[in-house]
Amino acid sequence: MRNLCAMTCLLSASLLTQADETSLDAATEALEAVNESARQSVPAKTIDRPAPNYPAIELRKGRQAWVHIAYCIDESGKPQNVSVIESVGHRRFERAAIDTVQDWKFEPALLNGKPSWQSRNQSYITFSIDGMNEGADRTFIRGIRKMGKLIENGDLEKADEVFRTLYDSGDLSLYELGKLWGQRVIYETKSGDLYNLDMALHRATASKGEWIDRKSYVQLLQLRIKTEVQLGQYHAAINTYELLVDATGESSDEVALFQPMMERLQKMIDGDQVLRINAEVRRKGECAFCDNSWRFTPVRNSFRFGNIAGSIKSIEMRCDHKRFESAVSDLVEWQIPENWGTCQINVYGEPGTTFDVLMLPADLG
């Protein structure tokens, strides 16, 4: 009996130890999960996002527009540094869009469990009148056809005049604006200016092609990918490729056509060679997202500038968890900390200034 009791006590002690170890393992796993959660970033959440106030004078005149807005969200959840990336329509719409975003409210982003800036935010603010986007009026149709014939005949100067007359009228619907910028894409392929072509492509495909037919949208996305790669806007090209996947499906012929290009691009980004990009500061309306600036999203965390011809005044970084401004020198090597996340970089200077961006591989950064 005494031996049976001893064996029972020994067995009980063994089971108790195993239970303790199991509990300890579970507690350790739970603690590691909490720590990992704290290390991860949590994006800002919308609390209140009021609709934009339509400018009264533009509403009376039946005018429409969209405005592409960039903004930061501070540690209290308030929008900061609200600015217009680009827009179509009268400038009154830009002011109304800025006022709209400044009234939005958010729960702040979290980084390591603490409130953090979230600096890489963008939205399209649309000013649309019901029933106006179902077609084009006769004046617009005649104008767009005339522009097309002039482009076909190689008379780009007169084609540009027709475009300016139509666009500056300010009376176009969003549907007509989409058609007009689609025609401008054809014009810019003839002009040979990649920066202007990139701008026309972004405006024609704005808001995920909401204002144009699907076939045109897909074709424009394909051309946009090629143009962005040629300009060295590699991060933008990858994002546009994702839009193409969303629009056509992952197994579509359109996606399959571009898969080899994207694989080569990713291999180049991951490689050990310095990536050199030629850049130029341009005025607003002279390229996509320009405002006496040049904008890009680096595909590597280390980069520097070189061969500056002209005047560069400053650099602004809008990262997932940081906003940073500084003067620019070709002697400085920039190293973006990992915890800043992805960064969008604006380089400001005198229009016409050219420079190189050298993106450095990890072993040189």
N, C-alpha and C positions, 0 to 999 in steps of 0.2 A: 504493500500500500504506500509505504514511504517512497519507494522508487517510482511508482506511478505518479505520486504527487510531484516529485522532483521533475519528472519528464513533462508533466502538464505545465508546471511553472516555467520550465525552460522553453517549451513550445510557445507559451503565451508571451514570454519576453521577446522571442524571435519575431513573432507576428507584430508585436508592438513596435519593434525597431523598424520593420518593413513599412508599417503604417506611417511612422514618423518620417522615414526617408521619402515615402510617396508624397506626404503633405509638404515636406521641405522642397521637393522637386516642383510641385504644383505652385507653391508660393514663389519660388525662384522664377519660374516661367511667367507668372503673373507680374512680378516685379520687372522682369525684362521687357514684357509687353508694354507696361506703363512707361518705362524709360524710353522705349522705341517710339511710342506714341508722342512723348514729349519732344523727341528729337525731330519728329516729322512736322512739316508746316501744315497749317489748316487755313484754307483761303477765307477771305472775308465773305460774310453772308449779308444779303440784302435785307434790310428792315423795312424801308419805305422808299419807293421809287416813283414819285409822281410823274404823270404824263407831262410833256412839254406844253407850254403856253404858246399857241400859234400867234405869231405877230399879226396884229389886227389888220394893218394895211396890206399885208401879203395875202391874208385870208380874203379880204374884200376883192382883191385883184385876181383871186383864184390861182395863186402861185404855189408851187410845191418845191421841196428841197430835201436833201439828206445832208447830215453833218457827221463826220467821223471825228470822235472826241477821244482824247487821251487824258487820264487823270490818275492821281495817287490817292490812296486811302490811308490816313494816318492812324496812330495808335488808339485814337478815340472813336474811329469809324467815320471820320469826316473827310469828304473829298478835298483834295489839295492839288495845286498846280494843274488846274483844268486848262486844257489848250485844244485848239482845233488842229487836227492832222490834215484834213482836207474836206472840201464840201462842194456841192453843186447847188446853185441858187443864190439869192441875194444875201449880202452880209448881215442883214437883220436876223436871218435864221441862225447864223453863227452865234450872235449874242444871246439869242433865246436858248440855244442848245447849251451854252456855257452856264447860263442861269439855272437851267433845268438840272444839270449834273451837280451843281453846287448845293442844290436842295435835297439831294439824295442822302439817305442814312444807311449805315452799315454796321454790323458787328465786325470789329477789327479782325484782321488775320492774326493767327497765332504762330509763333516760332519758338520752339523749346518751351511750350506751354505759356508763353507771355505774349501780350499784344505786340504786334509788329507792323511796320509800314508795309503796304502792298503797292508797289509803284508801277507795275506794268499792266494797267487796265485800259481797255478800249471799248467803245460802244458806238453804234450808229444811232443817231437820233433822227427819226423820219418825220417829216411834216407832209402829210398826205390828205387829200380831200376825196371822200368816198365818191366812186363813180367816174373819176377823172383818168383812171389808168387802164381803161379798157380799149384804147386805140389812139390813133393820131389824127389830128385835123388835116384838112387838105393843104393848107399852107405849108405845114411841116413836111408832109409827104412830098410835095413838089420840091421843097428845098433839099431834102435828103437825097432825092433822086438826082437832082442837079449836081449836088456835091459828088455823088458816086460817079457820074459820067465824067466830070472834070478830073477826078482822080484817075479814072481809067484812061483818059486821054493824056495824062501826065501834066495837066495844068494845075500844079499844086498851089500856086499863089491864089488863083481864083477860087479853088476849092476851100482854101483857108478862109477867104473872105465870106463865103457862104456859111461856113461853120460858125464864124464869129457873129454873123448877123442872126443866125438861129439861136445860138447860145446866149448872146447878150440881150435877146428880147426879154428874157426872164419869165416868159409865159409858158414854158414847157412843163408837161406833166412828167412824173418820174418814169413812166413808160417811154416817153419821147426822149428824155435825157439818156436813158439806157441805149436806145437806138442810135442817138447822135454820137455817143462816145464809142459805140461799136463801129460806126463809120469812121470815127477819128482814128481808130486802131488801124484800119486799112490805109488811111492817109499816112500815118507815122511809119508803117512798114515801107512805104515809098520814100519818105523823107530820109530814112536811115539814122535818125536820132534815137538811140536806145533808151535814153532817159525819158524823152517825151512818149515813146512807145509804152514804156513801163507805166507812166502816169495814166495814159489812155486805157490801158488794160485794167488797171486797178479801178478806175472810175466806171468802166463798162461792166465789171463783175462785182461791183459794190454790193454789200449786204447779201453775199452768197447768191448773186444773180437773180435777186428777187424781181427785178424789173425787166428782164429779158427772157426769151424762150430758152428752154433747156439745151437744145442743140447748139445754139450760139454760145451759151455759157460754157459748155464743155470744150468747144473749140478754142474759146478765148483763154480758158484755164491752161490748155496745152501750150499755147503760144506764150502765156505768162510764165510758165515754168522755164521754158527755153530762154526767155529774155532775162529772168532773174539769175539764172546760172551764168549767162554771158556777162552780166553786171557784177558778178561776185556776191550777189545777195543769196548766199547758199541757204541760210536759215529760212528766208522767205520762200525759196523754191521748194524746200521740204514741206512747209506749211501749205503751199498751193497744191502740191501733190496730194496732201491729205484731203483738201477740198475736192480734188478730182476723184479720189476714192469714195468720198461721201456722196458725190453726185452720180457716180456711175456704178458703184459696187466694186468690191475688192477683186473680183474675178473678171471684170470687164475687159474688153479688147483695148479700150483707151488706157486703162491702168497698165495692162501687160506691155503696151508699147513703150511706156516710160519707166518700167521697172529696171531695165539694164542701166539706164542713165542715172537713176537714183542710187543704185547699188555702187556704181563707179564714183558718184559724188560722195557717198558715205565712206567708201574706202579711202578716198583722197583726204577727207576730213580726219579720219583716224590715222593717217599716215604720218611719216616723220619728216616731211618736206614743209618748208615755210610756204604758206599761202599768201600770195601777193595780189591785192585788189587795187585797181586804179579808181580813185574817187574824185568827185568834183562838187564844190559848193555851188548851189544854184538858188535862184529866187523862188518864192512861192509861185506855183503854177508852171514851173519849168521842169519839174520832175515830180514823181510820186513822193508826197510827204515833205517836200522841200519848203523851207522858209528861211532863206539865207543860211542854209544848212545842208548837211548830208547825213542820212540816217542808215544804220545797219544794226543787225543783231549778230555778234561774233559767234562763230561755231567752235571757238576755242577760248579758254580763259585767259590766255596770255597773248598780248598784241602790242604793237607800237606803230607809230607813224613815221614816214620817211618821204624824202623828195618833196617837201612842201614848197610849192611855187605860188606865192601870194600871201594872204594873211588868214590864219586860223585864230579865232578869239577864245573859244572855250569848248569844253566837252561836257555833256550832261549824260549821266547814266541813270536810266530808270530800270531798276532790277526788281525781281519778285519781292525782295525784302530790304531794299535800300534805294535811296536816291542820292546821287552824288554829282557835284559840279566842280570843275577845275579848269585852270589854264592848260594849254596844250603845248607840248614840246616834242620835237622828234628825237630828243635824247632820253625821254622817259619810256620805260617799259611798263605797261599796265598789266596787273595781275588781278583778276576778279576773284575774290574769295568764294569758295564753294557755297558758303551759307548765304550768299547774296542771291543765288538762283540765276535764272536766265536774265540777261540784261539787254535792253534796247538802248542804243547809243546815238545821240545826236551831236554832230560836230558842227559848230557855228563859225562862220567867217565871212570874208568878203566874197560875193558872188564872182565866179570865175577862178577861184583858188582851186588848184589841183594838188593832190597828195596821194601817197600810197598807204594802204593799211597792210601791215605784215602780221599775219596770224601765226603764232609760234607753236611748234609741237611741244608736247609735255616735257621732253628732255632738255628743251632750250628755255622753257618758261621759268 
